[in-house]
């Protein structure tokens, strides 16, 4: 190739690159308000998700607030103490039991609730049910725990009054470890099922009505329409949410579990996130708490990869 031809190609490339850059900037300027709306979201993730990662190295220090990273470097000491903690298996077991029970009994409920709502033909009634089911989500966790404590009280609680009415002996359910998982699941159902169904309701709104009309013409009944149109339309959303939920398996329900704890039910309620919080915020062992939190996060990442791999092989649906 001659120097003249090479020069023409180079000038043409530079011209096209400059033109493309100009077009990109023009599109950004036209959509500037949309990009401005992204600024708070980006700032949130930078300030509260990425910047705190810098302090993960405190897991290798005997971290003191006044000394900062001038504190004594202790290497793997906190990880060794965590892994040799005789109660670690109990914390992991309680974490998995509490969260797996919530996953098994609560996670499918919003899907079922959304399908049931979709089958309601009276739109005014459907909207009323939706609104009522959303409301518990906006109840503060502290208020929710107060309600649970009052209802489960063996002296003045609603459950105790019902038990007495039928001649039974009231039980303080929050002081019995064997009832803790049940209380957690039932209260979680009341608080979350309506709100968690929102995304499924939105997905259902995107399913083409022509599919239902064609199914009715072919003679499909309501159950067959749900089975062959509604459920497949929700499957992708369900699987993706399930993968993400598995990633949070070791940390969900922290606030409620922590507030429901007492000295009598600790054998069933103490889990890794509550242990981490108490170690850091109550015992002021920040390095040890960071190590425990990092261990918890690593376990969550492993669970996400496992769930994603299984989902990709079974259903060909995955996050990555």
C-alpha positions as CSV (number, residue, x, y, z in Angstrom):
1,X,0.0,0.0,0.0
2,X,1.4,3.4,-1.0
3,X,1.9,6.2,1.6
4,X,-0.8,8.3,-0.1
5,X,-3.4,5.5,0.2
6,X,-2.4,4.9,3.9
7,X,-2.8,8.6,4.6
8,X,-6.3,8.7,3.1
9,X,-7.3,5.7,5.2
10,X,-5.9,7.3,8.3
11,X,-7.7,10.6,7.6
12,X,-10.9,8.8,6.9
13,X,-10.7,6.8,10.2
14,X,-9.9,9.9,12.2
15,X,-12.8,11.8,10.5
16,X,-15.2,8.9,11.3
17,X,-14.0,8.7,14.9
18,X,-14.4,12.4,15.4
19,X,-17.9,12.3,13.9
20,X,-18.9,9.3,16.0
21,X,-17.7,11.1,19.2
22,X,-19.6,14.1,18.2
23,X,-22.8,12.1,17.7
24,X,-22.3,10.4,21.1
25,X,-21.9,13.7,22.8
26,X,-25.0,15.1,21.0
27,X,-27.0,12.1,22.3
28,X,-25.7,12.6,25.8
29,X,-26.7,16.3,25.7
30,X,-30.2,15.5,24.4
31,X,-30.7,12.9,27.2
32,X,-28.9,14.9,29.9
33,X,-31.8,14.9,32.3
34,X,-31.9,11.1,32.2
35,X,-28.2,10.9,32.9
36,X,-28.7,13.4,35.8
37,X,-31.2,11.0,37.3
38,X,-28.4,8.4,37.4
39,X,-26.1,10.6,39.5
40,X,-27.8,9.8,42.9
41,X,-27.8,6.1,42.2
42,X,-24.1,6.2,41.2
43,X,-23.2,8.3,44.2
44,X,-25.1,5.8,46.5
45,X,-23.1,2.8,45.2
46,X,-19.8,4.6,45.3
47,X,-20.3,5.9,48.8
48,X,-22.0,3.0,50.5
49,X,-20.9,0.0,48.4
50,X,-17.5,0.6,46.9
51,X,-15.7,2.9,49.3
52,X,-16.4,0.7,52.3
53,X,-14.4,-2.1,50.6
54,X,-11.3,-0.1,51.4
55,X,-11.9,-0.9,55.1
56,X,-12.1,-4.6,54.5
57,X,-8.4,-4.7,55.3
58,X,-9.2,-4.0,58.9
59,X,-9.9,-7.8,59.1
60,X,-6.1,-8.1,59.2
61,X,-5.6,-5.5,62.0
62,X,-6.4,-5.2,65.7
63,X,-8.4,-2.2,64.5
64,X,-9.0,0.7,66.9
65,X,-11.1,3.7,65.9
66,X,-8.6,6.3,67.1
67,X,-5.6,4.6,65.5
68,X,-7.2,3.6,62.2
69,X,-4.8,1.6,60.1
70,X,-1.9,2.5,62.4
71,X,-3.4,-0.3,64.6
72,X,-1.4,-3.4,65.2
73,X,-1.3,-5.7,62.1
74,X,-2.3,-9.2,63.2
75,X,-2.5,-11.0,59.8
76,X,-4.9,-14.0,59.7
77,X,-5.5,-14.0,63.5
78,X,-9.2,-13.1,63.3
79,X,-9.9,-15.6,60.6
80,X,-8.2,-18.3,62.6
81,X,-10.3,-17.4,65.6
82,X,-13.5,-17.4,63.6
83,X,-12.8,-20.8,62.0
84,X,-11.9,-22.3,65.4
85,X,-14.9,-20.8,67.1
86,X,-16.8,-23.8,68.6
87,X,-20.1,-22.0,67.9
88,X,-19.4,-21.3,64.3
89,X,-21.2,-24.4,63.0
90,X,-24.2,-23.4,65.1
91,X,-24.3,-19.9,63.6
92,X,-24.0,-21.3,60.1
93,X,-26.7,-23.9,60.8
94,X,-29.1,-21.3,62.2
95,X,-28.4,-19.0,59.3
96,X,-29.2,-21.7,56.8
97,X,-32.2,-23.0,58.6
98,X,-33.8,-19.6,59.0
99,X,-33.1,-18.4,55.5
100,X,-33.8,-21.7,53.7
101,X,-37.1,-22.0,55.5
102,X,-38.0,-18.4,54.3
103,X,-36.8,-19.3,50.8
104,X,-38.8,-22.5,50.6
105,X,-42.0,-21.3,52.2
106,X,-42.0,-17.5,51.3
107,X,-40.2,-17.1,48.0
108,X,-42.9,-18.9,45.8
109,X,-45.8,-17.1,47.5
110,X,-45.5,-13.8,45.6
111,X,-45.6,-15.7,42.3
112,X,-48.7,-17.6,43.4
113,X,-50.3,-14.4,44.7
114,X,-49.6,-12.5,41.5
115,X,-51.1,-15.3,39.4
116,X,-54.2,-15.3,41.6
117,X,-54.5,-11.5,41.2
118,X,-54.1,-11.8,37.5
119,X,-57.1,-14.2,37.4
120,X,-59.4,-11.7,39.2
121,X,-61.7,-10.1,36.6
122,X,-63.1,-7.4,38.8
123,X,-60.4,-4.8,38.5
124,X,-61.6,-2.6,41.4
125,X,-61.5,-5.6,43.7
126,X,-58.0,-6.5,42.4
127,X,-56.7,-3.0,43.0
128,X,-58.1,-3.0,46.5
129,X,-56.5,-6.4,47.3
130,X,-53.2,-5.2,45.9
131,X,-53.2,-2.0,48.0
132,X,-54.1,-3.9,51.2
133,X,-51.4,-6.5,50.6
134,X,-48.7,-3.8,50.0
135,X,-49.4,-1.9,53.2
136,X,-47.5,-4.3,55.6
137,X,-44.3,-3.7,53.7
138,X,-44.3,-0.1,54.9
139,X,-44.5,-1.1,58.5
140,X,-41.2,-0.6,60.3
141,X,-39.4,-3.7,61.4
142,X,-39.3,-2.4,64.9
143,X,-43.1,-1.9,64.9
144,X,-43.5,-5.4,63.3
145,X,-41.4,-7.0,66.1
146,X,-43.4,-5.1,68.7
147,X,-46.6,-6.4,67.2
148,X,-45.2,-10.0,67.2
149,X,-44.1,-9.7,70.8
150,X,-47.5,-8.5,71.9
151,X,-49.4,-11.1,70.0
152,X,-47.1,-13.9,71.3
153,X,-47.3,-12.7,74.9
154,X,-48.6,-15.6,77.1
155,X,-50.5,-13.1,79.3
156,X,-52.0,-10.4,77.1
157,X,-51.3,-11.8,73.6
158,X,-54.1,-12.5,71.0
159,X,-52.8,-16.1,70.5
160,X,-52.8,-16.7,74.3
161,X,-56.5,-15.5,74.5
162,X,-57.5,-17.9,71.6
163,X,-55.6,-20.8,73.3
164,X,-57.4,-20.1,76.6
165,X,-60.7,-19.9,74.8
166,X,-60.3,-23.5,73.7
167,X,-59.1,-24.6,77.2
168,X,-55.4,-24.7,76.3
169,X,-52.3,-23.4,78.2
170,X,-50.6,-20.4,76.6
171,X,-47.0,-20.7,75.6
172,X,-44.5,-17.9,75.2
173,X,-43.5,-18.7,71.6
174,X,-40.6,-16.3,71.6
175,X,-38.9,-18.0,74.5
176,X,-39.1,-21.4,72.9
177,X,-36.3,-22.0,70.3
178,X,-38.4,-24.7,68.5
179,X,-41.0,-22.0,67.5
180,X,-38.6,-19.3,66.3
181,X,-38.5,-20.4,62.7
182,X,-42.3,-20.7,62.5
183,X,-42.7,-17.2,64.0
184,X,-40.1,-15.8,61.5
185,X,-41.8,-17.4,58.5
186,X,-45.4,-16.5,59.3
187,X,-44.5,-12.8,60.1
188,X,-42.4,-12.7,56.9
189,X,-45.3,-13.9,54.9
190,X,-47.6,-11.2,56.2
191,X,-45.1,-8.5,55.7
192,X,-43.6,-9.3,52.3
193,X,-45.9,-11.3,50.1
194,X,-47.9,-8.4,48.7
195,X,-44.9,-6.1,48.0
196,X,-42.7,-8.9,46.5
197,X,-45.5,-9.7,44.1
198,X,-45.2,-6.3,42.4
199,X,-42.5,-7.4,40.0
200,X,-44.5,-10.5,39.0
201,X,-47.6,-8.3,38.4
202,X,-45.5,-6.0,36.2
203,X,-44.2,-9.0,34.3
204,X,-47.8,-10.3,33.8
205,X,-48.8,-6.9,32.4
206,X,-46.2,-7.5,29.6
207,X,-47.7,-10.8,28.4
208,X,-49.5,-10.3,25.1
209,X,-53.3,-10.7,25.5
210,X,-53.4,-12.3,22.0
211,X,-51.9,-15.4,23.5
212,X,-54.8,-15.8,25.9
213,X,-57.3,-15.1,23.1
214,X,-55.7,-17.7,20.9
215,X,-55.7,-20.2,23.8
216,X,-59.4,-19.6,24.5
217,X,-60.2,-20.1,20.8
218,X,-58.4,-23.4,20.9
219,X,-60.5,-24.5,23.9
220,X,-58.0,-24.0,26.7
221,X,-59.6,-23.5,30.2
222,X,-58.3,-21.1,32.8
223,X,-56.0,-23.6,34.4
224,X,-54.5,-24.5,31.0
225,X,-53.9,-20.9,30.2
226,X,-52.1,-20.4,33.6
227,X,-50.0,-23.5,33.0
228,X,-49.0,-22.9,29.4
229,X,-49.0,-19.0,29.1
230,X,-48.9,-17.3,32.5
231,X,-46.4,-19.5,34.3
232,X,-43.9,-19.7,31.3
233,X,-44.2,-15.9,31.0
234,X,-43.1,-15.5,34.7
235,X,-40.4,-18.3,34.6
236,X,-37.4,-16.1,33.6
237,X,-38.2,-13.5,36.3
238,X,-38.7,-16.2,38.9
239,X,-35.4,-17.9,38.2
240,X,-33.4,-14.6,38.1
241,X,-34.9,-13.5,41.4
242,X,-34.3,-16.9,42.9
243,X,-30.6,-16.7,42.0
244,X,-30.3,-13.3,43.6
245,X,-32.2,-14.5,46.6
246,X,-29.7,-17.3,47.1
247,X,-26.9,-14.7,47.1
248,X,-28.6,-13.1,50.0
249,X,-29.3,-16.3,51.8
250,X,-26.8,-15.7,54.6
251,X,-27.9,-12.1,55.4
252,X,-31.7,-11.7,54.8
253,X,-34.0,-11.0,57.8
254,X,-31.1,-9.7,59.9
255,X,-33.1,-6.8,61.5
256,X,-36.1,-8.9,62.4
257,X,-34.1,-11.8,63.7
258,X,-31.9,-9.5,65.8
259,X,-34.9,-7.7,67.4
260,X,-36.7,-11.0,68.1
261,X,-33.7,-12.5,69.9
262,X,-33.6,-13.0,73.6
263,X,-31.5,-15.1,76.0
264,X,-34.0,-18.0,75.8
265,X,-34.1,-18.4,72.0
266,X,-30.4,-17.7,71.2
267,X,-29.8,-21.4,70.4
268,X,-32.1,-21.0,67.4
269,X,-31.8,-17.3,66.5
270,X,-28.1,-16.5,66.7
271,X,-26.7,-16.5,63.1
272,X,-23.7,-15.2,61.3
273,X,-25.0,-11.6,60.6
274,X,-26.2,-11.1,64.2
275,X,-22.9,-12.5,65.5
276,X,-21.0,-10.1,63.3
277,X,-23.1,-7.2,64.4
278,X,-22.7,-8.0,68.1
279,X,-18.9,-8.6,67.7
280,X,-18.4,-5.2,66.0
281,X,-20.9,-2.9,67.5
282,X,-21.4,-4.3,71.0
283,X,-18.0,-5.8,71.8
284,X,-16.0,-3.3,69.6
285,X,-13.9,-6.0,68.1
286,X,-13.9,-4.4,64.6
287,X,-11.2,-6.5,63.1
288,X,-12.9,-9.7,64.2
289,X,-16.3,-8.5,63.0
290,X,-14.9,-7.5,59.6
291,X,-13.4,-11.0,59.2
292,X,-16.7,-12.6,60.1
293,X,-18.6,-10.3,57.7
294,X,-16.0,-11.0,54.9
295,X,-16.4,-14.8,55.5
296,X,-20.2,-14.4,55.3
297,X,-19.9,-12.4,52.0
298,X,-17.5,-15.0,50.5
299,X,-20.0,-17.8,51.3
300,X,-22.8,-15.7,49.6
301,X,-20.7,-15.3,46.5
302,X,-20.1,-19.0,46.3
303,X,-23.8,-19.7,46.7
304,X,-24.6,-17.3,43.8
305,X,-22.1,-19.0,41.5
306,X,-23.6,-22.4,42.4
307,X,-27.2,-21.3,41.9
308,X,-26.3,-19.6,38.6
309,X,-24.4,-22.7,37.3
310,X,-27.3,-25.0,38.3
311,X,-29.9,-22.7,36.7
312,X,-27.9,-22.4,33.5
313,X,-27.6,-26.2,33.2
314,X,-31.2,-26.9,34.1
315,X,-33.2,-24.1,32.6
316,X,-30.7,-22.2,30.4
317,X,-31.5,-19.1,32.4
318,X,-28.7,-17.3,34.3
319,X,-27.3,-14.0,35.4
320,X,-24.0,-14.4,33.6
